[in-house]
Amino acid sequence: MFSNFLSKLSLVFKDVTLRKRIFFVLAALAVFRLLATIPIPGIDVLALEQFFSNNQFLGLLNIFSGGGLSNLSIVMLGVAPYITASIIMQLLTIMSPKLKAIYQEEGEAGRKKFSQYSRLLTIPLAFMQGFGFLILLTRQGIVPDLGFFGLITNVLVIAAGSILLMWIGELITEFGIGNGVSLIIFAGIVASLPSTISQLIFTFDVSQVPLYLGFIAVGLFITAGVVVVTEAERPIPITYAKRVRGMKVYGGISTYLPLRVNQAGVIPIIFALSILLFPQMVFNFLANINSVLISSVSNFILGILANGWVYAGLYFLLVFAFTYFYTAVTFDPDSIATNLQKSGAFVPGVRPGRTTSEYIGKILTRITLVGALFLGVIAVIPLGMQAVTGITALAIGGTALLIAVSVVIDLIRKIEAQISMREY
């Protein structure tokens, strides 16, 4: 296994195109990390550290900003507006048959058009989220009173930083390897590891050793579980009908259609966290408005969301639902059945056409149930540990680990696909 890994690694660096793609990804992530160190002007650093301490909402939001929120950098929003825009566009495909046709039936051109709509929607969302954050941070005393022109300037800077980061992510997807947005989130998670490890070393307490061991065990379990479920497949046997042309017989071969247990990958986790974070951000903003009714309602809802068990339950349900939703949007059994019928292939014992579509859809529903349940359980385990131990960092660390493992698996798969293509 190790020799196989080394041989593949040598193939990666021997291939000029693949090497250029990897170096492009590294250069783009380096630019992102540089931008994440440039803060917006006039920040009270001490107040910022106190505000961030033991705040799970901001800790999770910092994951999506790629670590840019913790020091209020010019890319403090990260890719959150783009993710929100993508979620809105995916939801609109259910309500609009025209959008669904663009996404599923027009091929690569339709997906490019769909992505363009998501980018355009990102712009107003970036301005809205930037304005909301600055108002919230100003009222907390972290950012000084900016005045009208100062506020508008900072909103423009923050929104521009988010749009620039979206563009960098798109460049990584097009000219690099892997999903650019996921890699930006992954880079932010990895960048926070040195400070987290050093903090654990300096605050090491012998009495906390069982807790540390428990956290390591859960981390290994999450890593192994995500790898197993992501790699698991359910093969559907496919047979190609024999065709006689002249004196030759074509077809008659048997193969299989691999259906992944978790078709959606890391997307359900990112979507679920975005949906959870958005209302918290809105109600955090509304809680500071000079209206007794709005403030009391906002504080009540925030109190409910602050409950660990309620939050874990919502997180589980959203991960579960988005796994099914994203699988339904990206995988169409009808088109698979149609393509099989056109190529003269069929599932043994199943009538081609509509019956084959229903058969594939039935299997997909069953295996997605396993993937969705497992992904939901894995997602809430760190939250359960937080409820038991009272350490907020466990929940944030568990979510970050879940995203990081899924992104790494997806990246490795895409590198292997590039290697296989080069070999052929």
PyMOL commands that set and color helices and strands:
alter all, ss='L'
color gray80, all
select helices_A, chain A and resi 2-14+16-35+45-52+56-64+80-95+97-105+107-139+147-175+180-191+193-202+206-231+267-286+292-306+308-330+333-342+354-389+392-423
alter helices_A, ss='H'
color red, helices_A
select strands_A, chain A and resi 233-240+243-245+248-250+254-260+345-346
alter strands_A, ss='S'
color yellow, strands_A
deselect
rebuild
show_as cartoon
